[in-house]
């Protein structure tokens, strides 16, 4: 779960004078904060804004170059793995049956030193080894945490600062762990401009822009806090809080954090889990949980492993866009890959009120972000329900609002076995076919172009990842387009042949409630899994900053907005495999690692 760092570590040093005065640096940081806090750019202007923010960040980075500004360690990352294993064993973790090994392109991971059976518990990590929001509150960061609404609202940011403070403390309990973290990552925060350019026109590019902008905004905001807040005076960061340091800390958290229960089990908190976070990802099931009785994280084997084989875990049902943006790698055989698609019923439409009401009864927003999946069918039960309502006539809407068994019929909206009408099915699959065709036309290259590009021997690792992601999006859209065409033709044939429409019967409700098939689950009983969670995170951050500014607190020193960028999307089982957990979290996040 980590590419070996390609940055040569330097000997630590302190006290070197900066080449820029504090006032000049504060002016640069203020410019960055202002640029990152303005209104969202107009459509088509996102790349221009990204380049402007990047230019300011690079100016700051250039001024912050030089020895002594960042904490570094003598030696390479793998020099410290024996110390990590000894520290883990001393503190009650399991350290037998595996070792840390380098697996070429996958980076470091765990290798079995004996045969391990499927479902055998092979790894456990006690709470005292974990870096958590709670341990942050009890550290040197505590006084600032108690005063800053952003830290209180975003556990992931708190963990990033906790990590920076502990890295700067030669006596830190977690130093054996921190020394083994990569010194750089492969998430888009580390991409060169030309590497990011490969992602232009993709569905993922907006999240890449957001990640970069949010991280820059966070850095600018907290640079001011560290320089001006009295409760920050004792932090070991006042004279050496560089953008590169913050990017490293944010990336370390983003790629590794997980949600675990608090000691009393009353709620969840974010944590970094040493040693366990070395595991790499493969398809499968969540095999990690938290044992409150023994107060430790526990992991069982996903499958049988022979001696010398790599031990994998499943990070969760993450798309390749999520893996690239939050984990820094592309999974070639990702059975859970998908592409975002934003859909909504126009408020100017004559039937808007009726459609919105039917959707509301089904627990679906009238405007939302859904997903097209790499599997067949390409749409989920939620998206099928939305499209059916989206394409309903006025008479069909009335049937689902005031007709016989109207309430019960809501349960059939996401069930492929109960069409609203043949005409409705033809409309929705025609819509999907047309929409995906239009989306494919927005790309500047074809799938053949991308495959040819990937054959070039001089491509950087980041460029390959970006092109693979771009290609995967197109392949999903092409499959969805072909599926839409096939379904449209099928239902046209049903209509032309006068096939009887399957009728809803009251007895069918038991089938809908008890079936394990996703397509048959009652929509109203399911959470809309494809909601735009980034929007929820931004709302939370805006509220926190609004409260901060409204109070006239001198800590803000300017306006700011969302401070996200270290968030997760997937939620599997309670205390499941980790992730760059969104604090608005739906269930539990999975792991994002490098």
Secondary structure, DSSP 8 states (H G I E B T S, - for coil): -B----S-----------SS-HHHHHHHHHHHHHHHTS----TT-HHHHHHHHHHHHHHHHHHT-STTSS---SS-GGGGHHHHHHHHHHTT---SSEEEEE-GGGBEEEEESS-B-TT-EEEEEEGGG-EEHHHHHTSTTHHHHTT-HHHHH-HHHHHHHHHHHHHT-TT-TTHHHHTTS-SS--SGGG--HHHHHTTTTSSSHHHHHHHHHHHHHHHHHHHHHHHH-GGGTTSTTTT---HHHHHHHHHHHHTT-EEEE-TTSSSEEEEE-TTGGG-EE-SS---EEEETTTTEEEEE-SS-B-TT-EEEE---S--HHHHHHHTS---TT-TT-EEEEEEE--TTSTTHHHHHHHHHHTT--SEEEEEEESSSSSS-HHHHHHHHHHT--HHHHHHHHHSTTHHHHGGGTT-TTS-S-HHHHHHHHHHHHHHHHHHHHT-SS-HHHHHHHTT-TT--HHHHHHHHHHHHHHHHHHHHHHHHHHHHHHHHHHHHTT-------TTHHHHHHH---GGGS-GGGS--TT--HHHHHHHHHHHHHHHHHHTT-TTS-S-------S------STT-S--S--TT-SS-------
